[in-house]
Amino acid sequence: MQKVITVTTRAYIDGNEKFIETEYPELKKALDEGYYVKQVIPVIQNNGNGVYYDTIFILDK
């Protein structure tokens, strides 16, 4: 059985914090339920003031 989870983050050009480590509850829950990461697809979009990073996780069980 497959599951798809998308994680969206933002980085601002003038922001003081360049990287913040975060745990994503929905992804953690799926991994705890026995799913494993089959594929990771990064998507980067520039919006002028910063960058959006979408990470698509394809999970399988």
PyRosetta script that sets phi, psi and omega in degrees:
from pyrosetta import init, pose_from_sequence

init()
pose = pose_from_sequence("MQKVITVTTRAYIDGNEKFIETEYPELKKALDEGYYVKQVIPVIQNNGNGVYYDTIFILDK")
pose.set_psi(1, 135.7)
pose.set_omega(1, -179.3)
pose.set_phi(2, -106.6)
pose.set_psi(2, 155.3)
pose.set_omega(2, 177.3)
pose.set_phi(3, -142.0)
pose.set_psi(3, 142.9)
pose.set_omega(3, 178.1)
pose.set_phi(4, -119.5)
pose.set_psi(4, 127.9)
pose.set_omega(4, 177.8)
pose.set_phi(5, -126.3)
pose.set_psi(5, 131.0)
pose.set_omega(5, 177.5)
pose.set_phi(6, -111.8)
pose.set_psi(6, 129.2)
pose.set_omega(6, 177.5)
pose.set_phi(7, -111.9)
pose.set_psi(7, 125.3)
pose.set_omega(7, -179.6)
pose.set_phi(8, -114.2)
pose.set_psi(8, 129.7)
pose.set_omega(8, 176.5)
pose.set_phi(9, -130.8)
pose.set_psi(9, 162.1)
pose.set_omega(9, 179.4)
pose.set_phi(10, -128.0)
pose.set_psi(10, 144.0)
pose.set_omega(10, 174.0)
pose.set_phi(11, -129.9)
pose.set_psi(11, 125.3)
pose.set_omega(11, 179.6)
pose.set_phi(12, -96.8)
pose.set_psi(12, 141.9)
pose.set_omega(12, -176.5)
pose.set_phi(13, -59.7)
pose.set_psi(13, -42.5)
pose.set_omega(13, -177.6)
pose.set_phi(14, -94.8)
pose.set_psi(14, 9.2)
pose.set_omega(14, -178.6)
pose.set_phi(15, -69.9)
pose.set_psi(15, 145.5)
pose.set_omega(15, 179.2)
pose.set_phi(16, -73.6)
pose.set_psi(16, -35.2)
pose.set_omega(16, -177.6)
pose.set_phi(17, -96.7)
pose.set_psi(17, 112.6)
pose.set_omega(17, -177.5)
pose.set_phi(18, -82.8)
pose.set_psi(18, -27.8)
pose.set_omega(18, -179.2)
pose.set_phi(19, -147.0)
pose.set_psi(19, 128.5)
pose.set_omega(19, 176.5)
pose.set_phi(20, -125.2)
pose.set_psi(20, 125.1)
pose.set_omega(20, 178.5)
pose.set_phi(21, -80.3)
pose.set_psi(21, 128.8)
pose.set_omega(21, -176.4)
pose.set_phi(22, -135.2)
pose.set_psi(22, 144.1)
pose.set_omega(22, 174.0)
pose.set_phi(23, -100.4)
pose.set_psi(23, 133.9)
pose.set_omega(23, -177.9)
pose.set_phi(24, -102.5)
pose.set_psi(24, 110.2)
pose.set_omega(24, -171.6)
pose.set_phi(25, -56.6)
pose.set_psi(25, -40.9)
pose.set_omega(25, -177.7)
pose.set_phi(26, -66.0)
pose.set_psi(26, -40.1)
pose.set_omega(26, 177.5)
pose.set_phi(27, -67.6)
pose.set_psi(27, -44.1)
pose.set_omega(27, 178.9)
pose.set_phi(28, -60.4)
pose.set_psi(28, -42.5)
pose.set_omega(28, 180.0)
pose.set_phi(29, -60.9)
pose.set_psi(29, -44.1)
pose.set_omega(29, 180.0)
pose.set_phi(30, -64.6)
pose.set_psi(30, -41.6)
pose.set_omega(30, 178.7)
pose.set_phi(31, -64.7)
pose.set_psi(31, -38.8)
pose.set_omega(31, 177.0)
pose.set_phi(32, -65.6)
pose.set_psi(32, -27.1)
pose.set_omega(32, 179.5)
pose.set_phi(33, -82.1)
pose.set_psi(33, 0.3)
pose.set_omega(33, 176.2)
pose.set_phi(34, 104.5)
pose.set_psi(34, 0.3)
pose.set_omega(34, 175.4)
pose.set_phi(35, -72.4)
pose.set_psi(35, 153.7)
pose.set_omega(35, 173.7)
pose.set_phi(36, -128.0)
pose.set_psi(36, 155.8)
pose.set_omega(36, -178.0)
pose.set_phi(37, -79.1)
pose.set_psi(37, 115.6)
pose.set_omega(37, 179.8)
pose.set_phi(38, -89.8)
pose.set_psi(38, -36.5)
pose.set_omega(38, -177.8)
pose.set_phi(39, -155.3)
pose.set_psi(39, 146.2)
pose.set_omega(39, 175.6)
pose.set_phi(40, -124.0)
pose.set_psi(40, 128.7)
pose.set_omega(40, -179.9)
pose.set_phi(41, -119.7)
pose.set_psi(41, 110.5)
pose.set_omega(41, 177.3)
pose.set_phi(42, -86.0)
pose.set_psi(42, 140.3)
pose.set_omega(42, 176.9)
pose.set_phi(43, -130.8)
pose.set_psi(43, 124.2)
pose.set_omega(43, -178.5)
pose.set_phi(44, -118.1)
pose.set_psi(44, 128.1)
pose.set_omega(44, -179.2)
pose.set_phi(45, -129.0)
pose.set_psi(45, 128.0)
pose.set_omega(45, 177.0)
pose.set_phi(46, -91.1)
pose.set_psi(46, 130.6)
pose.set_omega(46, 180.0)
pose.set_phi(47, -114.6)
pose.set_psi(47, 14.4)
pose.set_omega(47, 178.4)
pose.set_phi(48, 96.6)
pose.set_psi(48, -50.8)
pose.set_omega(48, 179.7)
pose.set_phi(49, -96.2)
pose.set_psi(49, -10.3)
pose.set_omega(49, -177.1)
pose.set_phi(50, -176.0)
pose.set_psi(50, -160.3)
pose.set_omega(50, -176.8)
pose.set_phi(51, -134.3)
pose.set_psi(51, 137.0)
pose.set_omega(51, 171.8)
pose.set_phi(52, -98.4)
pose.set_psi(52, 132.5)
pose.set_omega(52, 175.9)
pose.set_phi(53, -115.5)
pose.set_psi(53, 111.5)
pose.set_omega(53, 172.9)
pose.set_phi(54, -100.7)
pose.set_psi(54, 133.7)
pose.set_omega(54, 175.2)
pose.set_phi(55, -123.3)
pose.set_psi(55, 120.0)
pose.set_omega(55, -179.0)
pose.set_phi(56, -100.9)
pose.set_psi(56, 123.1)
pose.set_omega(56, 178.9)
pose.set_phi(57, -106.0)
pose.set_psi(57, 121.0)
pose.set_omega(57, 172.4)
pose.set_phi(58, -96.4)
pose.set_psi(58, 117.8)
pose.set_omega(58, -176.8)
pose.set_phi(59, -109.2)
pose.set_psi(59, 152.1)
pose.set_omega(59, 178.0)
pose.set_phi(60, -138.1)
pose.set_psi(60, 156.1)
pose.set_omega(60, -179.8)
pose.set_phi(61, -128.6)
pose.dump_pdb("model.pdb")
